[in-house]
Each structure stands twice: as C-alpha cells, then as structure tokens.
Amino acid sequence: MPRVVKEEDYAARRKEILDVARRLIYIKGYEQMSIQDILDALKISKGAFYHYFDSKQALLDGLIDRMLDDGEQVLRPIVEAKNLSAIEKLRCYFDTAGRWKVAQKSFMLDLFRVWHADANDIMRQKQEAASIKRIAPMLAEIVRQGMDEGVFSTKYPEQFANMFVGLSHGFEDKLVELLL
C-alpha cells in the first residue's frame, strides 16, 4: 500500500531535500555530490528520497525550477502591470532583476564561484536552457505590448526574447569570468 503524505508535509520534505542538495552542490559540485550524501545529511532512506525525486537528474530539475520560480515571482508582477508602457516595463524588469541580485550580493558571488566551476557545467547549462524556456516568454509579452504601442518592431517577438535571454547568459558568463 502506498504511503499517504499530506501535501504540506510533502512540500516541506521536498524543500528540505532541495535545500540540502543546494548546499552540497555549493560544497562539492553537482557531479561530485551523490544521492548518498543527501541521505546521510538528512538521515533518510533511499526509498524516502525516491518518493520525492526519481533520480539525481530529477533533483537537478527541481533545483532549477525552484530558482526560476523565485525569479519569476519577482518579475511576473512587472510584466502583468496594466499601468506601465512596454518601455517602462523593460526598465522596471531589468532594474528589479539587478536590485534582486545586488540585495543578495554575497550569496550571488558565492553562487557564481560555484556555478561557474567545471563541476557544475551540466547544472549551469540546464538552468540556462530552462530560463530561456520560462523567462523569455515574459520578455516576449513585453515586446508584443511594445509592438501594439508602436515602440518596438519585430516579426518574431518570441525568437527575439529567446535570443535576448541567451545573450544575457553569455554576457553574465563573461562578467563573472572577469569578477572571479
């Protein structure tokens, strides 16, 4: 008979596993971190882990989703603001994203050091692909609004947004390289 778990308890335990995995990735890197490391840190069984995640890859996907959820929560209200023009939304969007990173400066610097270590290449690539998939549509909404307002001109707002997010990752990589 399958185990019955309350939704809140399930979410809390899943979050706990993700928190420990994130900490271990910062310490060891994604490739060197094992599921056994997580089991040892939380003192849980393999069965308990696999109740929440099918694999190490699923765990990675969960970490990336959580990071993107945090970013989307901060940026979505700007995209949906009815009282802002497309230009104002872009300014607010980039200003808010920048302030969010500055507010977490020490964390972000630690994250960049770990994030750009060779051991985390796979995680970084997956995060970049996932962010294009989730963040670019918000930018495309702003671009389409700007097209309606007559301030932007493109036949391909989705492709423009994808390209812009991809370019921003490249810019960020170079900036981190210089900082580190």
CNS distance restraints for C-alpha pairs under 8 A (distance, minus, plus):
assign (resid   5 and name CA) (resid   9 and name CA) 6.54 0.50 0.50
assign (resid   5 and name CA) (resid  10 and name CA) 6.07 0.50 0.50
assign (resid   6 and name CA) (resid  10 and name CA) 6.04 0.50 0.50
assign (resid   7 and name CA) (resid  11 and name CA) 6.12 0.50 0.50
assign (resid   8 and name CA) (resid  12 and name CA) 6.08 0.50 0.50
assign (resid   9 and name CA) (resid  13 and name CA) 6.13 0.50 0.50
assign (resid  10 and name CA) (resid  14 and name CA) 6.07 0.50 0.50
assign (resid  10 and name CA) (resid  52 and name CA) 7.97 0.50 0.50
assign (resid  11 and name CA) (resid  15 and name CA) 6.06 0.50 0.50
assign (resid  12 and name CA) (resid  16 and name CA) 6.21 0.50 0.50
assign (resid  13 and name CA) (resid  17 and name CA) 6.29 0.50 0.50
assign (resid  14 and name CA) (resid  18 and name CA) 6.25 0.50 0.50
assign (resid  14 and name CA) (resid  52 and name CA) 6.14 0.50 0.50
assign (resid  15 and name CA) (resid  19 and name CA) 6.04 0.50 0.50
assign (resid  16 and name CA) (resid  20 and name CA) 6.29 0.50 0.50
assign (resid  17 and name CA) (resid  21 and name CA) 6.09 0.50 0.50
assign (resid  17 and name CA) (resid  38 and name CA) 7.23 0.50 0.50
assign (resid  17 and name CA) (resid  42 and name CA) 7.64 0.50 0.50
assign (resid  17 and name CA) (resid  49 and name CA) 7.89 0.50 0.50
assign (resid  18 and name CA) (resid  22 and name CA) 6.03 0.50 0.50
assign (resid  18 and name CA) (resid  59 and name CA) 7.25 0.50 0.50
assign (resid  18 and name CA) (resid  62 and name CA) 7.32 0.50 0.50
assign (resid  18 and name CA) (resid  63 and name CA) 6.25 0.50 0.50
assign (resid  19 and name CA) (resid  23 and name CA) 6.28 0.50 0.50
assign (resid  20 and name CA) (resid  24 and name CA) 6.13 0.50 0.50
assign (resid  20 and name CA) (resid  38 and name CA) 6.56 0.50 0.50
assign (resid  20 and name CA) (resid  41 and name CA) 7.34 0.50 0.50
assign (resid  20 and name CA) (resid  42 and name CA) 7.75 0.50 0.50
assign (resid  21 and name CA) (resid  25 and name CA) 6.05 0.50 0.50
assign (resid  21 and name CA) (resid  38 and name CA) 6.38 0.50 0.50
assign (resid  22 and name CA) (resid  26 and name CA) 6.35 0.50 0.50
assign (resid  22 and name CA) (resid  63 and name CA) 7.29 0.50 0.50
assign (resid  23 and name CA) (resid  27 and name CA) 6.38 0.50 0.50
assign (resid  24 and name CA) (resid  28 and name CA) 5.73 0.50 0.50
assign (resid  24 and name CA) (resid  29 and name CA) 7.03 0.50 0.50
assign (resid  24 and name CA) (resid  30 and name CA) 7.86 0.50 0.50
assign (resid  24 and name CA) (resid  33 and name CA) 6.43 0.50 0.50
assign (resid  24 and name CA) (resid  37 and name CA) 7.85 0.50 0.50
assign (resid  24 and name CA) (resid  38 and name CA) 7.83 0.50 0.50
assign (resid  25 and name CA) (resid  29 and name CA) 4.26 0.50 0.50
assign (resid  25 and name CA) (resid  30 and name CA) 4.93 0.50 0.50
assign (resid  25 and name CA) (resid  33 and name CA) 6.30 0.50 0.50
assign (resid  25 and name CA) (resid 114 and name CA) 7.88 0.50 0.50
assign (resid  25 and name CA) (resid 120 and name CA) 8.00 0.50 0.50
assign (resid  26 and name CA) (resid 111 and name CA) 7.31 0.50 0.50
assign (resid  26 and name CA) (resid 114 and name CA) 5.65 0.50 0.50
assign (resid  26 and name CA) (resid 115 and name CA) 7.95 0.50 0.50
assign (resid  28 and name CA) (resid  32 and name CA) 5.72 0.50 0.50
assign (resid  28 and name CA) (resid  33 and name CA) 5.83 0.50 0.50
assign (resid  29 and name CA) (resid  33 and name CA) 6.09 0.50 0.50
assign (resid  29 and name CA) (resid 114 and name CA) 7.14 0.50 0.50
assign (resid  29 and name CA) (resid 117 and name CA) 7.70 0.50 0.50
assign (resid  29 and name CA) (resid 119 and name CA) 5.15 0.50 0.50
assign (resid  29 and name CA) (resid 120 and name CA) 5.65 0.50 0.50
assign (resid  30 and name CA) (resid 119 and name CA) 6.12 0.50 0.50
assign (resid  30 and name CA) (resid 120 and name CA) 5.38 0.50 0.50
assign (resid  30 and name CA) (resid 123 and name CA) 7.02 0.50 0.50
assign (resid  31 and name CA) (resid 119 and name CA) 5.63 0.50 0.50
assign (resid  31 and name CA) (resid 120 and name CA) 6.76 0.50 0.50
assign (resid  32 and name CA) (resid 119 and name CA) 7.31 0.50 0.50
assign (resid  33 and name CA) (resid  37 and name CA) 6.49 0.50 0.50
assign (resid  34 and name CA) (resid  38 and name CA) 6.91 0.50 0.50
assign (resid  34 and name CA) (resid  56 and name CA) 7.91 0.50 0.50
assign (resid  35 and name CA) (resid  39 and name CA) 6.29 0.50 0.50
assign (resid  35 and name CA) (resid  56 and name CA) 6.77 0.50 0.50
assign (resid  36 and name CA) (resid  40 and name CA) 6.02 0.50 0.50
assign (resid  36 and name CA) (resid  46 and name CA) 7.96 0.50 0.50
assign (resid  37 and name CA) (resid  41 and name CA) 6.14 0.50 0.50
assign (resid  38 and name CA) (resid  42 and name CA) 6.13 0.50 0.50
assign (resid  39 and name CA) (resid  43 and name CA) 5.40 0.50 0.50
assign (resid  39 and name CA) (resid  44 and name CA) 5.06 0.50 0.50
assign (resid  39 and name CA) (resid  45 and name CA) 6.21 0.50 0.50
assign (resid  39 and name CA) (resid  46 and name CA) 6.81 0.50 0.50
assign (resid  39 and name CA) (resid  49 and name CA) 7.33 0.50 0.50
assign (resid  40 and name CA) (resid  44 and name CA) 6.98 0.50 0.50
assign (resid  44 and name CA) (resid  48 and name CA) 6.23 0.50 0.50
assign (resid  44 and name CA) (resid  49 and name CA) 7.13 0.50 0.50
assign (resid  45 and name CA) (resid  49 and name CA) 6.49 0.50 0.50
assign (resid  46 and name CA) (resid  50 and name CA) 6.12 0.50 0.50
assign (resid  47 and name CA) (resid  51 and name CA) 6.10 0.50 0.50
assign (resid  48 and name CA) (resid  52 and name CA) 7.07 0.50 0.50
assign (resid  49 and name CA) (resid  53 and name CA) 6.20 0.50 0.50
assign (resid  50 and name CA) (resid  54 and name CA) 5.24 0.50 0.50
assign (resid  50 and name CA) (resid  55 and name CA) 7.05 0.50 0.50
assign (resid  53 and name CA) (resid  58 and name CA) 5.64 0.50 0.50
assign (resid  53 and name CA) (resid  59 and name CA) 5.81 0.50 0.50
assign (resid  54 and name CA) (resid  58 and name CA) 5.88 0.50 0.50
assign (resid  54 and name CA) (resid  59 and name CA) 7.77 0.50 0.50
assign (resid  55 and name CA) (resid  59 and name CA) 6.37 0.50 0.50
assign (resid  56 and name CA) (resid  60 and name CA) 6.28 0.50 0.50
assign (resid  57 and name CA) (resid  61 and name CA) 6.23 0.50 0.50
assign (resid  58 and name CA) (resid  62 and name CA) 6.16 0.50 0.50
assign (resid  59 and name CA) (resid  63 and name CA) 6.32 0.50 0.50
assign (resid  60 and name CA) (resid  64 and name CA) 6.26 0.50 0.50
assign (resid  60 and name CA) (resid 123 and name CA) 6.97 0.50 0.50
assign (resid  61 and name CA) (resid  65 and name CA) 6.05 0.50 0.50
assign (resid  61 and name CA) (resid 126 and name CA) 7.98 0.50 0.50
assign (resid  62 and name CA) (resid  66 and name CA) 6.16 0.50 0.50
assign (resid  63 and name CA) (resid  67 and name CA) 6.35 0.50 0.50
assign (resid  64 and name CA) (resid  68 and name CA) 6.21 0.50 0.50
assign (resid  64 and name CA) (resid 126 and name CA) 7.69 0.50 0.50
assign (resid  64 and name CA) (resid 127 and name CA) 5.66 0.50 0.50
assign (resid  64 and name CA) (resid 130 and name CA) 7.48 0.50 0.50
assign (resid  65 and name CA) (resid  69 and name CA) 5.96 0.50 0.50
assign (resid  65 and name CA) (resid 130 and name CA) 7.90 0.50 0.50
assign (resid  66 and name CA) (resid  70 and name CA) 6.32 0.50 0.50
assign (resid  67 and name CA) (resid  71 and name CA) 6.48 0.50 0.50
assign (resid  68 and name CA) (resid  72 and name CA) 5.94 0.50 0.50
assign (resid  68 and name CA) (resid 130 and name CA) 7.97 0.50 0.50
assign (resid  68 and name CA) (resid 131 and name CA) 6.61 0.50 0.50
assign (resid  68 and name CA) (resid 134 and name CA) 7.48 0.50 0.50
assign (resid  68 and name CA) (resid 135 and name CA) 7.97 0.50 0.50
assign (resid  69 and name CA) (resid  73 and name CA) 6.03 0.50 0.50
assign (resid  70 and name CA) (resid  74 and name CA) 6.59 0.50 0.50
assign (resid  71 and name CA) (resid  75 and name CA) 6.31 0.50 0.50
assign (resid  71 and name CA) (resid  97 and name CA) 7.93 0.50 0.50
assign (resid  72 and name CA) (resid  76 and name CA) 5.48 0.50 0.50
assign (resid  72 and name CA) (resid 135 and name CA) 7.16 0.50 0.50
assign (resid  73 and name CA) (resid  77 and name CA) 7.43 0.50 0.50
assign (resid  74 and name CA) (resid  96 and name CA) 7.64 0.50 0.50
assign (resid  74 and name CA) (resid  97 and name CA) 7.77 0.50 0.50
assign (resid  75 and name CA) (resid  79 and name CA) 6.69 0.50 0.50
assign (resid  75 and name CA) (resid  93 and name CA) 6.26 0.50 0.50
assign (resid  75 and name CA) (resid  96 and name CA) 7.33 0.50 0.50
assign (resid  75 and name CA) (resid  97 and name CA) 7.34 0.50 0.50
assign (resid  76 and name CA) (resid  80 and name CA) 6.26 0.50 0.50
assign (resid  76 and name CA) (resid 138 and name CA) 7.31 0.50 0.50
assign (resid  77 and name CA) (resid  81 and name CA) 5.97 0.50 0.50
assign (resid  78 and name CA) (resid  89 and name CA) 6.09 0.50 0.50
assign (resid  78 and name CA) (resid  92 and name CA) 6.86 0.50 0.50
assign (resid  78 and name CA) (resid  93 and name CA) 6.36 0.50 0.50
assign (resid  79 and name CA) (resid  89 and name CA) 6.45 0.50 0.50
assign (resid  79 and name CA) (resid  93 and name CA) 7.68 0.50 0.50
assign (resid  79 and name CA) (resid 138 and name CA) 6.45 0.50 0.50
assign (resid  79 and name CA) (resid 139 and name CA) 7.81 0.50 0.50
assign (resid  79 and name CA) (resid 141 and name CA) 7.20 0.50 0.50
assign (resid  79 and name CA) (resid 142 and name CA) 6.52 0.50 0.50
assign (resid  81 and name CA) (resid  89 and name CA) 7.93 0.50 0.50
assign (resid  84 and name CA) (resid  88 and name CA) 5.68 0.50 0.50
assign (resid  84 and name CA) (resid  89 and name CA) 5.95 0.50 0.50
assign (resid  85 and name CA) (resid  89 and name CA) 6.10 0.50 0.50
assign (resid  85 and name CA) (resid 145 and name CA) 7.83 0.50 0.50
assign (resid  85 and name CA) (resid 146 and name CA) 7.48 0.50 0.50
assign (resid  85 and name CA) (resid 149 and name CA) 7.99 0.50 0.50
assign (resid  86 and name CA) (resid  90 and name CA) 6.22 0.50 0.50
assign (resid  86 and name CA) (resid 142 and name CA) 5.46 0.50 0.50
assign (resid  86 and name CA) (resid 143 and name CA) 6.94 0.50 0.50
assign (resid  86 and name CA) (resid 145 and name CA) 5.83 0.50 0.50
assign (resid  86 and name CA) (resid 146 and name CA) 4.91 0.50 0.50
assign (resid  86 and name CA) (resid 149 and name CA) 7.72 0.50 0.50
assign (resid  87 and name CA) (resid  91 and name CA) 6.31 0.50 0.50
assign (resid  87 and name CA) (resid 146 and name CA) 7.17 0.50 0.50
assign (resid  87 and name CA) (resid 151 and name CA) 7.92 0.50 0.50
assign (resid  88 and name CA) (resid  92 and name CA) 6.08 0.50 0.50
assign (resid  89 and name CA) (resid  93 and name CA) 5.76 0.50 0.50
assign (resid  89 and name CA) (resid 142 and name CA) 6.97 0.50 0.50
assign (resid  90 and name CA) (resid  94 and name CA) 6.18 0.50 0.50
assign (resid  90 and name CA) (resid 142 and name CA) 7.18 0.50 0.50
assign (resid  91 and name CA) (resid  95 and name CA) 5.93 0.50 0.50
assign (resid  92 and name CA) (resid  96 and name CA) 5.72 0.50 0.50
assign (resid  93 and name CA) (resid  97 and name CA) 6.16 0.50 0.50
assign (resid  94 and name CA) (resid  98 and name CA) 6.03 0.50 0.50
assign (resid  95 and name CA) (resid  99 and name CA) 6.08 0.50 0.50
assign (resid  96 and name CA) (resid 100 and name CA) 5.97 0.50 0.50
assign (resid  97 and name CA) (resid 101 and name CA) 6.38 0.50 0.50
assign (resid  98 and name CA) (resid 102 and name CA) 6.19 0.50 0.50
assign (resid  99 and name CA) (resid 103 and name CA) 5.93 0.50 0.50
assign (resid 100 and name CA) (resid 104 and name CA) 6.59 0.50 0.50
assign (resid 101 and name CA) (resid 105 and name CA) 6.05 0.50 0.50
assign (resid 101 and name CA) (resid 108 and name CA) 6.62 0.50 0.50
assign (resid 102 and name CA) (resid 108 and name CA) 7.99 0.50 0.50
assign (resid 104 and name CA) (resid 108 and name CA) 5.83 0.50 0.50
assign (resid 105 and name CA) (resid 109 and name CA) 6.11 0.50 0.50
assign (resid 106 and name CA) (resid 110 and name CA) 6.24 0.50 0.50
assign (resid 107 and name CA) (resid 111 and name CA) 5.96 0.50 0.50
assign (resid 108 and name CA) (resid 112 and name CA) 5.98 0.50 0.50
assign (resid 109 and name CA) (resid 113 and name CA) 6.25 0.50 0.50
assign (resid 110 and name CA) (resid 114 and name CA) 6.37 0.50 0.50
assign (resid 111 and name CA) (resid 115 and name CA) 5.55 0.50 0.50
assign (resid 112 and name CA) (resid 116 and name CA) 5.80 0.50 0.50
assign (resid 112 and name CA) (resid 176 and name CA) 6.70 0.50 0.50
assign (resid 113 and name CA) (resid 117 and name CA) 6.47 0.50 0.50
assign (resid 113 and name CA) (resid 180 and name CA) 7.00 0.50 0.50
assign (resid 114 and name CA) (resid 120 and name CA) 7.19 0.50 0.50
assign (resid 115 and name CA) (resid 120 and name CA) 5.82 0.50 0.50
assign (resid 115 and name CA) (resid 121 and name CA) 7.60 0.50 0.50
assign (resid 115 and name CA) (resid 123 and name CA) 7.93 0.50 0.50
assign (resid 115 and name CA) (resid 124 and name CA) 6.45 0.50 0.50
assign (resid 116 and name CA) (resid 120 and name CA) 6.58 0.50 0.50
assign (resid 116 and name CA) (resid 121 and name CA) 6.98 0.50 0.50
assign (resid 116 and name CA) (resid 124 and name CA) 7.53 0.50 0.50
assign (resid 117 and name CA) (resid 121 and name CA) 6.98 0.50 0.50
assign (resid 120 and name CA) (resid 124 and name CA) 6.15 0.50 0.50
assign (resid 121 and name CA) (resid 125 and name CA) 6.12 0.50 0.50
assign (resid 122 and name CA) (resid 126 and name CA) 6.16 0.50 0.50
assign (resid 123 and name CA) (resid 127 and name CA) 6.09 0.50 0.50
assign (resid 124 and name CA) (resid 128 and name CA) 6.15 0.50 0.50
assign (resid 125 and name CA) (resid 129 and name CA) 6.27 0.50 0.50
assign (resid 126 and name CA) (resid 130 and name CA) 6.04 0.50 0.50
assign (resid 127 and name CA) (resid 131 and name CA) 5.94 0.50 0.50
assign (resid 128 and name CA) (resid 132 and name CA) 6.28 0.50 0.50
assign (resid 128 and name CA) (resid 166 and name CA) 7.57 0.50 0.50
assign (resid 128 and name CA) (resid 169 and name CA) 7.06 0.50 0.50
assign (resid 129 and name CA) (resid 133 and name CA) 6.40 0.50 0.50
assign (resid 130 and name CA) (resid 134 and name CA) 6.21 0.50 0.50
assign (resid 131 and name CA) (resid 135 and name CA) 5.25 0.50 0.50
assign (resid 131 and name CA) (resid 136 and name CA) 7.24 0.50 0.50
assign (resid 131 and name CA) (resid 165 and name CA) 7.84 0.50 0.50
assign (resid 132 and name CA) (resid 136 and name CA) 5.12 0.50 0.50
assign (resid 132 and name CA) (resid 162 and name CA) 5.79 0.50 0.50
assign (resid 132 and name CA) (resid 165 and name CA) 5.95 0.50 0.50
assign (resid 132 and name CA) (resid 166 and name CA) 6.72 0.50 0.50
assign (resid 133 and name CA) (resid 137 and name CA) 7.14 0.50 0.50
assign (resid 133 and name CA) (resid 162 and name CA) 7.77 0.50 0.50
assign (resid 134 and name CA) (resid 138 and name CA) 7.54 0.50 0.50
assign (resid 135 and name CA) (resid 139 and name CA) 6.82 0.50 0.50
assign (resid 135 and name CA) (resid 165 and name CA) 7.55 0.50 0.50
assign (resid 136 and name CA) (resid 140 and name CA) 6.10 0.50 0.50
assign (resid 136 and name CA) (resid 158 and name CA) 7.20 0.50 0.50
assign (resid 136 and name CA) (resid 161 and name CA) 4.96 0.50 0.50
assign (resid 136 and name CA) (resid 162 and name CA) 5.24 0.50 0.50
assign (resid 136 and name CA) (resid 164 and name CA) 7.87 0.50 0.50
assign (resid 136 and name CA) (resid 165 and name CA) 6.18 0.50 0.50
assign (resid 137 and name CA) (resid 141 and name CA) 6.24 0.50 0.50
assign (resid 137 and name CA) (resid 158 and name CA) 6.65 0.50 0.50
assign (resid 137 and name CA) (resid 161 and name CA) 6.95 0.50 0.50
assign (resid 137 and name CA) (resid 162 and name CA) 7.91 0.50 0.50
assign (resid 138 and name CA) (resid 142 and name CA) 6.67 0.50 0.50
assign (resid 139 and name CA) (resid 143 and name CA) 6.22 0.50 0.50
assign (resid 139 and name CA) (resid 161 and name CA) 5.60 0.50 0.50
assign (resid 140 and name CA) (resid 144 and name CA) 6.06 0.50 0.50
assign (resid 140 and name CA) (resid 157 and name CA) 5.28 0.50 0.50
assign (resid 140 and name CA) (resid 158 and name CA) 5.16 0.50 0.50
assign (resid 140 and name CA) (resid 160 and name CA) 7.45 0.50 0.50
assign (resid 140 and name CA) (resid 161 and name CA) 5.27 0.50 0.50
assign (resid 141 and name CA) (resid 145 and name CA) 6.22 0.50 0.50
assign (resid 142 and name CA) (resid 146 and name CA) 6.16 0.50 0.50
assign (resid 143 and name CA) (resid 147 and name CA) 6.17 0.50 0.50
assign (resid 143 and name CA) (resid 152 and name CA) 6.66 0.50 0.50
assign (resid 143 and name CA) (resid 157 and name CA) 5.97 0.50 0.50
assign (resid 143 and name CA) (resid 161 and name CA) 7.88 0.50 0.50
assign (resid 144 and name CA) (resid 148 and name CA) 6.30 0.50 0.50
assign (resid 144 and name CA) (resid 152 and name CA) 7.99 0.50 0.50
assign (resid 144 and name CA) (resid 157 and name CA) 6.34 0.50 0.50
assign (resid 145 and name CA) (resid 149 and name CA) 6.22 0.50 0.50
assign (resid 146 and name CA) (resid 150 and name CA) 6.01 0.50 0.50
assign (resid 146 and name CA) (resid 151 and name CA) 5.20 0.50 0.50
assign (resid 146 and name CA) (resid 152 and name CA) 5.06 0.50 0.50
assign (resid 146 and name CA) (resid 153 and name CA) 7.97 0.50 0.50
assign (resid 147 and name CA) (resid 151 and name CA) 5.98 0.50 0.50
assign (resid 147 and name CA) (resid 152 and name CA) 4.74 0.50 0.50
assign (resid 147 and name CA) (resid 153 and name CA) 5.78 0.50 0.50
assign (resid 147 and name CA) (resid 154 and name CA) 7.50 0.50 0.50
assign (resid 154 and name CA) (resid 160 and name CA) 7.95 0.50 0.50
assign (resid 156 and name CA) (resid 160 and name CA) 6.11 0.50 0.50
assign (resid 157 and name CA) (resid 161 and name CA) 6.12 0.50 0.50
assign (resid 158 and name CA) (resid 162 and name CA) 6.19 0.50 0.50
assign (resid 159 and name CA) (resid 163 and name CA) 6.05 0.50 0.50
assign (resid 160 and name CA) (resid 164 and name CA) 6.03 0.50 0.50
assign (resid 161 and name CA) (resid 165 and name CA) 6.17 0.50 0.50
assign (resid 162 and name CA) (resid 166 and name CA) 6.14 0.50 0.50
assign (resid 163 and name CA) (resid 167 and name CA) 6.03 0.50 0.50
assign (resid 164 and name CA) (resid 168 and name CA) 6.11 0.50 0.50
assign (resid 165 and name CA) (resid 169 and name CA) 6.41 0.50 0.50
assign (resid 166 and name CA) (resid 170 and name CA) 6.57 0.50 0.50
assign (resid 167 and name CA) (resid 171 and name CA) 6.19 0.50 0.50
assign (resid 168 and name CA) (resid 172 and name CA) 5.99 0.50 0.50
assign (resid 169 and name CA) (resid 173 and name CA) 6.09 0.50 0.50
assign (resid 170 and name CA) (resid 174 and name CA) 6.41 0.50 0.50
assign (resid 171 and name CA) (resid 175 and name CA) 6.19 0.50 0.50
assign (resid 172 and name CA) (resid 176 and name CA) 6.03 0.50 0.50
assign (resid 173 and name CA) (resid 177 and name CA) 6.11 0.50 0.50
assign (resid 174 and name CA) (resid 178 and name CA) 6.31 0.50 0.50
assign (resid 175 and name CA) (resid 179 and name CA) 6.20 0.50 0.50
assign (resid 176 and name CA) (resid 180 and name CA) 5.90 0.50 0.50
